[in-house]
Amino acid sequence: MPAKRLHLVRHGEVHNPARVLYGRLPDYHLSTAGRRMAQAAADHVASLDRPVAALYSSPLERAQESSEPFAERFDLVPEIDIRIIEPTNVFEGTRMRRSLMNPLNWWHLRQPSLPSWGEPYTSIAERMLSAMGEAWQAADDGDVVMVSHQAPIWITHLRVAGLPLRHDPRTRRCALSSVTSFELVGDVWREVAYAEPAASGIDLGAV
């Protein structure tokens, strides 16, 4: 039988003292606080008292580390899915505020509706919904947890809600280790819950 509910979980706080936009760069790991946040997210899902049948993770270290408490709590082996990874971004590896002060970089901001600085929003939405649909159908009559990143989760929220994908990244409702939950009714996704079980972390490098 297909899944009953699908939870998109954002990773926890990342150790990022240089405050760079880390994007898809390797070797960005959870901070000590981030590991506690990931545990809080797993505890929250467990508190819903719903069986979890499958666990998926973005291939990036911070997502895989955030999936570990879920793997332990629900006795699951996380499956890596490249489709729920962070989007590309030309500012990756830089300090965003400093980059935006350089007129040479303003060209990348010319078309925010796409956006022109990275992967198109439509591409993010399509790959996320593809991954969610396959995971839903493959589940064995329980919930699915997918550990991903702020931008993909927020873009999914906008697409499911029927809202424009263009947005100001500073206004996203997607805290560290937050849980955004969906159900598939027929062939229509519906968002059914949002929780911030560990919203006290500091986000120093999100796209």
PLY file of the C-alpha trace (Angstrom):
ply
format ascii 1.0
element vertex 207
property float x
property float y
property float z
element edge 206
property int vertex1
property int vertex2
end_header
0.00 0.00 0.00
1.19 3.58 -0.55
2.29 5.92 2.20
-0.07 7.67 4.61
1.88 10.91 5.11
5.16 12.35 3.88
7.35 14.58 6.04
9.96 16.92 4.51
12.51 17.55 7.25
15.14 20.25 7.00
18.63 19.46 8.27
19.92 20.89 11.55
22.36 23.71 12.22
25.66 23.48 10.32
29.12 24.26 11.70
30.00 27.24 9.51
32.22 29.74 11.35
33.22 31.47 8.09
29.53 32.09 7.33
29.82 31.17 3.69
26.92 30.09 1.53
27.78 26.39 1.51
25.29 25.14 -1.07
26.45 21.78 -2.40
30.03 22.10 -1.13
31.35 19.00 0.66
32.49 18.77 4.28
29.86 20.96 5.88
28.70 19.01 8.90
26.18 19.52 11.67
27.27 21.51 14.69
26.79 20.06 18.15
23.57 22.06 18.39
22.60 20.81 14.94
22.76 17.21 16.08
20.49 18.02 19.01
18.10 19.72 16.60
18.03 16.68 14.31
17.22 14.54 17.33
14.39 16.92 18.24
12.95 16.55 14.74
13.05 12.76 15.01
11.46 12.93 18.47
8.70 15.12 17.09
7.87 12.70 14.28
7.92 9.83 16.77
5.54 11.76 19.03
2.94 11.72 16.25
2.60 8.00 16.98
2.54 7.07 13.30
4.54 4.20 11.78
7.39 5.37 9.54
7.98 3.01 6.64
10.78 4.72 4.70
13.59 7.24 5.17
15.32 9.24 2.45
18.14 11.76 2.58
19.84 14.28 0.36
23.42 13.16 -0.39
24.95 16.17 1.40
26.62 15.46 4.75
24.39 17.74 6.81
21.28 15.96 5.56
22.69 12.48 6.05
23.75 13.38 9.59
20.27 14.79 10.25
18.75 11.50 9.10
20.69 9.45 11.65
18.29 10.01 14.59
15.40 8.91 12.37
17.30 5.80 11.29
17.95 4.89 14.91
14.48 5.71 16.19
12.58 3.88 13.44
15.14 1.16 12.65
15.49 2.24 9.03
18.37 2.55 6.58
18.22 5.95 4.84
18.13 5.85 1.06
20.07 8.61 -0.71
18.05 10.52 -3.31
19.91 13.11 -5.40
16.59 14.74 -6.33
16.12 16.24 -2.85
19.52 17.95 -2.80
20.20 21.68 -2.35
19.89 23.69 -5.61
22.93 25.04 -7.42
23.93 28.64 -6.75
26.61 30.82 -8.36
27.35 32.41 -4.98
28.27 29.06 -3.43
31.42 29.31 -1.31
31.15 33.07 -0.79
29.86 35.33 1.95
26.58 36.47 0.46
26.50 39.99 1.84
29.98 40.71 0.56
29.21 39.22 -2.85
26.14 41.40 -3.27
28.21 44.52 -2.69
30.31 43.74 -5.77
28.73 45.26 -8.94
30.26 42.45 -11.01
27.84 40.05 -9.34
24.69 42.06 -9.99
24.26 40.36 -13.37
23.35 37.18 -11.53
20.39 38.99 -9.93
18.89 40.15 -13.22
15.96 37.70 -13.24
14.89 36.73 -9.70
11.78 34.97 -10.97
13.89 32.09 -12.39
16.18 32.67 -10.39
19.14 33.76 -12.53
21.68 32.94 -9.79
21.01 29.21 -9.74
18.76 26.28 -10.54
15.32 27.36 -11.80
12.53 27.14 -9.24
10.48 25.04 -11.66
13.29 22.48 -11.85
13.49 22.27 -8.05
9.73 21.74 -7.78
9.66 19.06 -10.46
12.48 16.98 -9.01
11.11 17.24 -5.47
7.61 16.19 -6.49
9.04 13.35 -8.58
10.99 12.04 -5.58
8.00 12.45 -3.28
5.68 10.65 -5.67
7.96 7.66 -6.06
8.61 7.44 -2.33
4.88 7.62 -1.62
4.04 4.75 -3.95
6.97 2.63 -2.75
6.16 2.91 0.97
4.69 -0.03 2.83
1.60 1.48 4.47
3.29 4.04 6.71
4.78 7.52 6.73
7.80 8.64 4.72
10.54 10.96 6.00
12.73 12.86 3.53
15.60 14.93 4.93
16.32 17.83 2.61
17.11 21.55 2.58
15.37 24.88 3.01
14.99 25.94 -0.62
13.63 22.62 -1.96
11.18 22.30 0.93
9.93 25.86 0.58
9.59 25.59 -3.20
7.56 22.40 -2.69
5.33 24.26 -0.24
4.74 27.03 -2.79
4.01 24.61 -5.64
1.60 22.52 -3.57
-0.16 25.68 -2.35
-0.52 26.95 -5.91
1.51 30.08 -5.12
4.08 31.81 -7.35
7.50 30.20 -7.01
9.26 33.58 -7.08
9.92 34.76 -3.53
12.35 36.54 -1.23
14.57 33.83 0.34
14.59 35.83 3.58
10.85 35.21 4.04
10.87 31.40 3.90
8.96 29.58 6.63
11.33 26.66 6.92
13.34 26.68 10.14
16.26 24.40 10.83
15.05 20.87 11.63
11.47 21.90 10.80
8.97 19.30 9.64
6.59 20.08 6.76
4.05 17.32 6.22
2.03 16.38 3.14
-0.60 13.90 2.05
-1.38 12.75 -1.49
-5.13 12.70 -2.13
-5.75 11.12 -5.51
-3.05 12.82 -7.54
-3.08 16.10 -5.58
-0.56 16.91 -2.85
-1.85 18.76 0.21
0.19 20.26 3.01
-1.29 19.15 6.32
1.13 20.31 9.04
4.22 22.35 9.84
6.27 22.13 13.03
9.46 23.67 14.41
10.57 21.28 17.16
14.04 22.86 17.30
13.73 26.38 15.95
16.46 27.98 18.07
19.39 27.23 15.76
21.37 29.79 13.77
21.22 29.58 9.98
24.56 30.84 8.70
24.77 29.47 5.18
21.47 28.58 3.54
20.96 29.18 -0.17
0 1
1 2
2 3
3 4
4 5
5 6
6 7
7 8
8 9
9 10
10 11
11 12
12 13
13 14
14 15
15 16
16 17
17 18
18 19
19 20
20 21
21 22
22 23
23 24
24 25
25 26
26 27
27 28
28 29
29 30
30 31
31 32
32 33
33 34
34 35
35 36
36 37
37 38
38 39
39 40
40 41
41 42
42 43
43 44
44 45
45 46
46 47
47 48
48 49
49 50
50 51
51 52
52 53
53 54
54 55
55 56
56 57
57 58
58 59
59 60
60 61
61 62
62 63
63 64
64 65
65 66
66 67
67 68
68 69
69 70
70 71
71 72
72 73
73 74
74 75
75 76
76 77
77 78
78 79
79 80
80 81
81 82
82 83
83 84
84 85
85 86
86 87
87 88
88 89
89 90
90 91
91 92
92 93
93 94
94 95
95 96
96 97
97 98
98 99
99 100
100 101
101 102
102 103
103 104
104 105
105 106
106 107
107 108
108 109
109 110
110 111
111 112
112 113
113 114
114 115
115 116
116 117
117 118
118 119
119 120
120 121
121 122
122 123
123 124
124 125
125 126
126 127
127 128
128 129
129 130
130 131
131 132
132 133
133 134
134 135
135 136
136 137
137 138
138 139
139 140
140 141
141 142
142 143
143 144
144 145
145 146
146 147
147 148
148 149
149 150
150 151
151 152
152 153
153 154
154 155
155 156
156 157
157 158
158 159
159 160
160 161
161 162
162 163
163 164
164 165
165 166
166 167
167 168
168 169
169 170
170 171
171 172
172 173
173 174
174 175
175 176
176 177
177 178
178 179
179 180
180 181
181 182
182 183
183 184
184 185
185 186
186 187
187 188
188 189
189 190
190 191
191 192
192 193
193 194
194 195
195 196
196 197
197 198
198 199
199 200
200 201
201 202
202 203
203 204
204 205
205 206
